Amino acid sequence: MGRILSNFILAQKGHPPVIVLDKNKKDYVNALTASHKHRDMTPIVSFFFTTSIKRMKAEIEQKINLTENFFIGIKEENNVNEEKKSFGRKR
């Protein structure tokens, strides 16, 4: 319930949701436990920040790769078209 509420608050402020992957659940629970035990929100807030930043960096990298692949595809298509033109001129 806590993550749903956290993500609702983030959405209200225009921020992306925090997605806790299976591989990060132990860290999430540890941060949640530490925050509760010490009555200090720093561990869970830090976890959310770190998780969100990692996700955003991964999404940016994915978009960069898609863009690079798109332009590589255009270059390859242009090269093929140039080769076809050259081949037609030689005949």
N, C-alpha and C positions, 0 to 999 in steps of 0.2 A: 504494500500500500504506500510505503514511503517513497518509492521511486516514481510511482504514478503521480503522487502529489508534487514531488520535486520537478518532474517533467512538465506538469501542468503549470507550475510557477514559471519555469523556464520559458515555456511557450507563450505565456502571458507577457513576458518581457521581450519576446522576439528572438529568443535563443533556441538553438537546436536541442533536441532531447539527449539525455545521457543514456547511452546503450551500454549495459554491462554484459560483456561477453562471458561465456562459460569459463574461459581461461582467467578471467579477472574477478570471478565471484568471491574467491577466498580473500583477496585484497579488499573488496567491497565490504564483506562481512567484518573483517578486521578493523577497517576504518569506522564502520558503523558502531562496532563494539567499543572501540577506543573513545569515540565521541560520546557515547552514552555513559561509559564508565567514568570519564573525567569531566563530564558535563561541559564539554568543549567541542564546538562544531568544526574546529580546524581540521581534524583528520578526514571527516567526510567531505567537507568543502574542498579540501586539497585533492581528494580522490576524484571528485566530480570534475574539477578543473583539469587535472592531469588526463583523465579519461576523455574529456571533451576535446582537449588540444590534440591528443593523439589521433582521435577520430577525424578532426578537421584536417590535420596534416595528411592523413591517409587519403581523404577525399580530394584534397588539392593535388596530391601526387597522381591519383587516378585520372583526374581531369587533365593534368599536364600530359600524361601518357596518351590519353585519347586524342588530345589535340595534336601531339607529335605524330601519332599514327595516321591521323586524318591528313596532315600535310604530306607525310611520306606517300600516302595513297595518291594524292593529287600529283605529286612529282612523278611517281611511277606511271600514272595515266598519261601525263604530258609527254614523258619519254616515249611511251608506246605510240602515241599519236604522232610525235616527231619522226619516229622510225618508219611509221606507215607512210608519212608524207615523203620522206627521203626515198623510200623504196619505190614509190609511185613516180618520182622524178627521174630515177635512174632508168626506168623502162622506156 
